[in-house]
Amino acid sequence: SQLDTPAGVNGADFAAERAWLLIRMGEAQVARALVQAVDTDKFTPKLREAALQAALATGDPALACPLVDQALSQPHDRAWTLINAMCAGLSGVAGQGGPQITAARRQGVARGIDLSLAEKVVGIGDKRRAVTIEWGGESQLTAWRYGLAMASATPIPEELFATVSPRVQFWRAQAPGLDALTRAPAAELAAAQ
């Protein structure tokens, strides 16, 4: 619902707190809409991070693309370096994201499945970068892994869903890239919630 920003509170930070709450409640799509309702020139670091979480929860890393330059111009999480590469790869200009992923690998920005999933998202826009995802040995599903797997249509082993909070099941229930049979068990949980 529409709310007036309380007196003495930054409007973007207020939106960020509301978005974080919605994400934690499993309402990722609503959090995404809330984040998108704020003009990017008004974003604060807190709202940028909430936007990144909404992007991951909805399996849409491109949601964070308009924020990359702003995020990289300030002290930032290493995730923004990979988001920058993914946005370059998704730009439709062949060969844009690949060199950035290669540089991130050399710099140790990420490794293992976290880097592989980012590279797979880059490959959506650059068909020359085929990546096979091997979940073996991974014992934890993170928001990063969930979001990039959803974005790249990478199946997630069912046993990894036991390692996350119920909100991820609620995100899964609304994931547009999953077929109805895959979403059905999560939809029942989400509906009950």
C-alpha positions as CSV (number, residue, x, y, z in Angstrom):
1,S,0.0,0.0,0.0
2,Q,1.0,3.6,-0.5
3,L,2.5,5.2,2.6
4,D,3.8,8.6,3.3
5,T,7.5,8.6,4.4
6,P,7.7,9.3,8.1
7,A,9.1,12.7,9.0
8,G,12.9,12.8,9.3
9,V,13.4,9.6,7.3
10,N,15.0,9.4,3.9
11,G,12.4,8.2,1.4
12,A,14.8,5.8,-0.3
13,D,15.9,4.3,3.0
14,F,12.3,3.9,4.0
15,A,11.6,2.1,0.7
16,A,14.7,-0.1,1.3
17,E,13.4,-1.1,4.8
18,R,10.0,-2.0,3.3
19,A,11.6,-3.9,0.5
20,W,13.9,-5.9,2.9
21,L,10.8,-6.8,4.9
22,L,8.9,-7.9,1.9
23,I,11.9,-10.0,0.7
24,R,12.1,-11.7,4.2
25,M,8.4,-12.4,4.1
26,G,8.8,-14.1,0.7
27,E,7.1,-11.4,-1.3
28,A,9.9,-10.9,-3.8
29,Q,7.8,-9.6,-6.6
30,V,6.2,-6.9,-4.5
31,A,9.7,-5.9,-3.2
32,R,10.8,-5.7,-6.8
33,A,7.9,-3.4,-7.7
34,L,8.6,-1.2,-4.6
35,V,12.3,-0.9,-5.6
36,Q,11.4,0.0,-9.2
37,A,9.1,2.7,-8.0
38,V,12.1,4.8,-6.9
39,D,14.0,6.8,-9.4
40,T,17.6,5.5,-9.6
41,D,19.1,8.9,-9.0
42,K,17.5,8.8,-5.5
43,F,18.9,5.5,-4.5
44,T,21.0,5.2,-1.3
45,P,23.4,2.4,-0.5
46,K,20.7,0.8,1.6
47,L,18.2,0.8,-1.3
48,R,20.9,-0.5,-3.7
49,E,21.4,-3.5,-1.5
50,A,17.7,-4.1,-1.2
51,A,17.4,-3.8,-5.0
52,L,20.2,-6.4,-5.4
53,Q,18.4,-8.8,-3.0
54,A,15.1,-8.2,-4.9
55,A,16.9,-9.0,-8.1
56,L,18.2,-12.2,-6.7
57,A,15.0,-13.2,-5.1
58,T,13.1,-12.7,-8.4
59,G,15.8,-14.4,-10.5
60,D,16.3,-11.2,-12.5
61,P,19.9,-9.8,-12.1
62,A,19.1,-7.2,-14.9
63,L,17.0,-5.4,-12.3
64,A,20.3,-4.2,-10.7
65,C,21.8,-3.0,-14.0
66,P,20.8,0.6,-13.8
67,L,22.5,0.8,-10.4
68,V,25.9,-0.7,-11.3
69,D,27.8,2.5,-12.1
70,Q,26.5,4.2,-8.9
71,A,27.5,1.1,-6.9
72,L,30.9,0.8,-8.4
73,S,31.7,4.5,-7.8
74,Q,31.5,3.9,-4.0
75,P,32.9,1.3,-1.7
76,H,31.0,-1.8,-2.7
77,D,30.5,-5.5,-2.2
78,R,32.3,-7.8,-4.7
79,A,28.9,-8.9,-6.0
80,W,28.6,-5.6,-7.9
81,T,31.7,-6.5,-9.9
82,L,30.0,-9.6,-11.1
83,I,26.7,-7.8,-11.6
84,N,28.6,-5.4,-13.9
85,A,29.9,-8.3,-16.0
86,M,26.4,-9.8,-16.2
87,C,24.8,-6.6,-17.2
88,A,27.5,-6.1,-19.9
89,G,26.8,-9.7,-21.1
90,L,23.0,-9.1,-21.1
91,S,23.4,-5.8,-23.0
92,G,23.2,-7.6,-26.3
93,V,26.7,-6.5,-27.5
94,A,28.7,-9.7,-28.1
95,G,31.8,-10.1,-26.1
96,Q,31.0,-7.4,-23.5
97,G,30.7,-9.5,-20.3
98,G,33.2,-12.3,-21.0
99,P,36.4,-10.3,-20.5
100,Q,35.0,-8.9,-17.2
101,I,34.2,-12.4,-15.9
102,T,37.7,-13.5,-16.9
103,A,39.2,-10.5,-15.0
104,A,37.0,-11.2,-12.0
105,R,38.3,-14.8,-12.0
106,R,42.0,-13.6,-12.1
107,Q,41.3,-11.0,-9.3
108,G,39.7,-13.6,-7.1
109,V,36.4,-11.7,-6.9
110,A,34.6,-15.0,-6.7
111,R,35.3,-18.7,-7.4
112,G,33.5,-22.0,-7.7
113,I,29.8,-22.2,-8.4
114,D,29.3,-18.5,-7.5
115,L,31.5,-17.4,-10.4
116,S,30.2,-20.2,-12.7
117,L,26.6,-19.1,-12.2
118,A,27.6,-15.5,-13.0
119,E,29.4,-16.7,-16.1
120,K,26.3,-18.6,-17.2
121,V,24.2,-15.5,-16.9
122,V,26.8,-13.7,-19.1
123,G,26.4,-16.5,-21.5
124,I,22.7,-15.7,-22.0
125,G,23.8,-12.7,-24.0
126,D,27.0,-14.2,-25.4
127,K,26.2,-17.7,-26.8
128,R,30.0,-18.4,-27.2
129,R,30.3,-18.8,-23.4
130,A,28.7,-22.2,-22.6
131,V,28.9,-23.1,-18.9
132,T,28.0,-26.4,-17.3
133,I,26.9,-26.0,-13.6
134,E,28.1,-28.8,-11.3
135,W,26.3,-28.6,-7.9
136,G,28.2,-31.5,-6.4
137,G,30.0,-30.6,-3.2
138,E,27.8,-27.6,-2.6
139,S,26.1,-27.8,0.7
140,Q,24.4,-24.4,0.9
141,L,21.9,-22.6,-1.3
142,T,22.5,-18.8,-1.0
143,A,20.3,-16.0,-2.4
144,W,23.1,-15.4,-5.0
145,R,23.0,-19.0,-6.1
146,Y,19.3,-19.2,-6.2
147,G,18.9,-15.9,-8.1
148,L,21.5,-16.7,-10.8
149,A,20.2,-20.3,-11.1
150,M,16.7,-18.9,-11.7
151,A,18.0,-16.3,-14.2
152,S,20.0,-18.9,-16.2
153,A,17.3,-21.7,-16.0
154,T,19.8,-23.9,-14.1
155,P,18.0,-26.6,-12.1
156,I,18.8,-26.5,-8.4
157,P,19.1,-29.9,-6.6
158,E,16.1,-30.4,-4.4
159,E,18.2,-31.2,-1.3
160,L,19.7,-27.7,-1.4
161,F,16.3,-26.2,-0.7
162,A,16.4,-27.8,2.8
163,T,19.4,-25.5,3.6
164,V,17.4,-22.2,3.2
165,S,14.7,-20.4,5.1
166,P,11.1,-20.9,4.0
167,R,11.0,-17.5,2.2
168,V,13.1,-19.1,-0.6
169,Q,10.2,-21.5,-1.2
170,F,7.9,-18.6,-1.4
171,W,10.2,-17.0,-4.0
172,R,10.2,-20.3,-5.9
173,A,6.4,-20.4,-5.9
174,Q,6.4,-17.2,-8.0
175,A,9.4,-17.9,-10.2
176,P,8.2,-17.4,-13.8
177,G,10.9,-19.6,-15.2
178,L,9.8,-22.7,-13.5
179,D,7.0,-25.0,-14.7
180,A,3.9,-25.4,-12.7
181,L,4.8,-28.9,-11.5
182,T,8.1,-27.6,-10.0
183,R,6.4,-24.7,-8.4
184,A,3.4,-26.6,-7.0
185,P,4.9,-27.8,-3.7
186,A,6.3,-24.3,-3.0
187,A,3.0,-22.7,-4.0
188,E,1.1,-24.7,-1.3
189,L,3.6,-23.4,1.3
190,A,3.3,-19.9,0.0
191,A,-0.5,-20.0,-0.1
192,A,-0.6,-21.2,3.5
193,Q,1.8,-18.4,4.5
